């Protein structure tokens, strides 16, 4: 294939891509990245929390009272990471996970008694 033929082939490919882009057709990886971002946004927006921060804080106070501060810190760190206070948790999924862990710890303590 001669150099002129390669140039003509590449020119035709560029023209097809330009036409496809002007018509709104998919161009590959860029569109895929945008779609992934949209899906992540939709996922975050559609999650409905089961518990409020106030409920979690009340349960945390009960944990501290019945099981001690060390156990409360252990559970908080295990499920929420390195946050200094429960009020610093912003992710509703983490709030629900902490609430579940706190509830299970209280139930386990009640069964032991």
ChimeraX attribute file (.defattr): number of C-alpha atoms within 10 A of each C-alpha:
attribute: neighborCount
match mode: 1-to-1
recipient: residues
	/A:1	5
	/A:2	6
	/A:3	8
	/A:4	9
	/A:5	10
	/A:6	11
	/A:7	11
	/A:8	11
	/A:9	12
	/A:10	12
	/A:11	12
	/A:12	12
	/A:13	12
	/A:14	12
	/A:15	12
	/A:16	12
	/A:17	15
	/A:18	13
	/A:19	12
	/A:20	13
	/A:21	12
	/A:22	9
	/A:23	9
	/A:24	8
	/A:25	12
	/A:26	12
	/A:27	12
	/A:28	8
	/A:29	9
	/A:30	9
	/A:31	12
	/A:32	12
	/A:33	11
	/A:34	10
	/A:35	12
	/A:36	11
	/A:37	12
	/A:38	11
	/A:39	12
	/A:40	11
	/A:41	11
	/A:42	11
	/A:43	10
	/A:44	12
	/A:45	9
	/A:46	9
	/A:47	10
	/A:48	9
	/A:49	13
	/A:50	11
	/A:51	16
	/A:52	12
	/A:53	18
	/A:54	11
	/A:55	13
	/A:56	21
	/A:57	16
	/A:58	12
	/A:59	19
	/A:60	22
	/A:61	15
	/A:62	16
	/A:63	22
	/A:64	15
	/A:65	11
	/A:66	14
	/A:67	14
	/A:68	12
	/A:69	14
	/A:70	11
	/A:71	15
	/A:72	21
	/A:73	18
	/A:74	12
	/A:75	19
	/A:76	23
	/A:77	16
	/A:78	12
	/A:79	17
	/A:80	21
	/A:81	12
	/A:82	12
	/A:83	12
	/A:84	12
	/A:85	12
	/A:86	18
	/A:87	12
	/A:88	11
	/A:89	18
	/A:90	11
	/A:91	11
	/A:92	17
	/A:93	17
	/A:94	15
	/A:95	24
	/A:96	19
	/A:97	17
	/A:98	24
	/A:99	25
	/A:100	16
	/A:101	16
	/A:102	22
	/A:103	17
	/A:104	12
	/A:105	17
	/A:106	17
	/A:107	11
	/A:108	11
	/A:109	13
	/A:110	10
	/A:111	8
	/A:112	7
	/A:113	5
